[in-house]
Structures are given as C-alpha cells and as structure tokens.
Amino acid sequence: MCSEGYGCVNSPGSYTCNCAEGYSGQYCNDINECEEEPHPCGENTECENTGGSYRCNCVDGFKADVGGYNCTDIDECDPVYRLCSPHANCTNTLGSYVCTCKEGFSGNGTACHALPNTTIDIVTTAPTPSLSPADFGWSVGGSIVEASWSPGDTTTIDIDCDRPGGARPCISSDYQVITNVTSHSGSQCWNYKRGRRNGEPGAGTPFSPQLNVAVGRSDGNYTGQADSFYASFWFKAAKEYTDTDTFGDGSRIMVAAGDPEGTWASSNYLEVRLESRYRAKVSVRTRESWPSYEQCAQSKNCGEDFGYLSQDGYQVVAENLEPTEWHKVEMTLRAKPEDYADEWRYVVDGRYRAEGGAYYKTKQYDEGRYLYVNRLNFAAMHPPDDNKKGFYFDDVYYKAFNSANPNVILAEYRTSFEAN
C-alpha cells in the first residue's frame, strides 16, 4: 500500500497515495530531480539526489557564493591558501591553478629546489617572531584547564567535573577530558563532550592560550598588531556505531576565534556536527550574517536575526565526512579596515573550501564595540545530555601574521595534548 506517512485515498477497485513533495507514483517513490530537464543545478555544480529533494554541490575548484545558489571560481593563488612553493609563481585558472617554479629553481611548483649557484633572498628586516614551542604537560584523565588552557575570564568551565581544574560533579562521566583512547598524532588527544546549559560560547567554556599579538584592525583608533589569524585542528566524532546503536548523537561543537580577555567568541562561528539520525555522517558548517554583510553595513543594524544566512542559518563547508576518521579544519581571518568587512576562509581536509564573514563581529559592530582575536574558543552547542559523546580534538595550531608578508609569523601556538 502507501508508504508510511503518506495519505491513502480509497477508490472503487483501487487506491491512490497522496505523495509528499519530491515523491510520485502509486507507491510514492522518490523523484530523481537530477535526471530532469532542464537540469535543476547551475554551472560548475554536481547534482546529488536526496530523499524528496536534491542538492547542488560545487565541483572541485569552485565555492558556493554567500547565498549558496551559485558556484564561483576559487582563487587558489590567494596567499591564504599557500598551495605553491614560496619560490614559485601561482597562476589561477578556472576551477584550478598552476604553480611554476621561479627562475633559478626546479620542481613541480608545490616544491621548488634551488639550482646550483642560485642565491635565495632572505628577509632581514622582519620583526623577530615570538614563537611558541609545542605545549606539553597534559595528563590522561585531566581537565583541559589543568595545563595551559582556561575557562576564559572566569574560574571554572561550566558544568565541568569535580576534579583538579574542574568545579562541579558530572552527570555520570567527564564533560571534557584528556584521553589516550585515540589520537591523531602521539598517544593523547582531548575529548570535549558537553558544556554549559545555554549552549553559548564565551567565559566558562574552554579557551586556548592567548598569543602576545592582537589580530584585528589597526586603522584610526584601532590597535591591532596583525591583520591575519590562521588556525588549524584535527577532529573526529567520539560516537561509535554498533549493531544496536546506529544513530548519531547530535553532538555540536563550535570552534571560533576568541578574544584576549576570554569573554567571548570574537569573530567567526565554525561548527563540527554529528546529526541525530541513522548512521549520520559529520558536517562542518559556519554561521553567516543575514541578509548579507554588505546590507548589515548599510543598515548598521542586522537585528535579532543577525546570524541567519539561509533557512537553517548555516553555510555548509563540508559534509558526509566519516565520523570514525580524523579530519583537518583550517580557517584564516583577514581583518579589513572597514566595518562589517572582515573575511574568513575555510578549508576542510585540503579539499572543501568556503568563504564567509565574521558572524560575531557583525553583532559587535551593531552594538558599537570591537573585540580582537588571539586564541581559540570551544563551546558545546548541544544540550549537556549524558548521551552526547562530543568530538576528539588533536594537533591544534594557530598563528598571527600580516597579509602583506604571510611568511613572517609574529606569534604562534601548538599542542598535541601530550604529556611530554
């Protein structure tokens, strides 16, 4: 008869099914919109059929625009991506790029080696970098704040465990803990499971150590010391599927740039997510300002819904990622000397790319304030239920630099959550 959830209409000697949108036929079979003419997706896209609908994915070398409706060429030669060797010239092409070693060098363009008798220019006028060695001293079973991380501008991580560095009893297990159950490198990583009840970032959620360089605007009365901030980290879902446990647990962890005072996520919003559905895969998405950063700049007031880009409020950077595999996220800020104009660029697993604006910065401009960037802020955005396993994080790295000279690192931090 009719599929579950669809109305059945009886008729003499037969029946019909009232199908939902995207389904048709006597048994309400899924319509493959990708086979229809005219083709539902635009140029430089691949059509993916889904239950009752379809999805248009950008092909390699292209990215979705802010509205998510068109795919435009990615300029891989932008210094943010740094895909070519420093001793190569990068030429952007439609959907791709070409790296060509400079005169006096040989190689494939991504790696260029000096030929005999070639003099390599060395920058001698750059400021001395304040480089940080890898951060060690992490103990299995310990809280993130037992070492160099903190709850920001407060004393404890909200709803953390009652142990050194923690404050309150857990429901039944640690909310966030250094573990040796798995790791991307070394033998340890950090498992961030659950957090504060109101699902917001800021003081009371984990903050990484701050750099001694504040990233942000330096025009006018602004006092930023660098205009660019790059961060990368590896993650994988802590949820493991079994024959009897086959649904994702709904874990959602925000990873965003944090302010020097440890009070708030100060610029962007990026989230790793495992949906609550059958054998769900992992997605990486960002929140962007609605209706656009340009229109927010004109009105100087994006209202209460300042963060909604599309119907569900998110821009997908990557999806259908295997939960049990490690994935790398890279994100880069370019602070612009103009209100509502900061840019973020994202790369997942070296393949999926997206661009966006500064979600929280938009709200700051609306409120007449400005926060700089010099660290990361993590926040569990799902309810603090016991069944949320969260995500494992490892090999966290970030640095401050100026876009005019991206090879000169002004300050950096790295950790793999190892004991020594």
Disulfide bonds with the S-S distance in Angstrom:
Cys2-Cys17 1.88
Cys19-Cys28 2.18
Cys34-Cys47 1.98
Cys41-Cys56 1.96
Cys58-Cys71 2.11
Cys77-Cys90 2.04
Cys84-Cys99 1.84
Cys101-Cys112 2.16
Cys161-Cys170 1.96
Cys296-Cys302 1.58
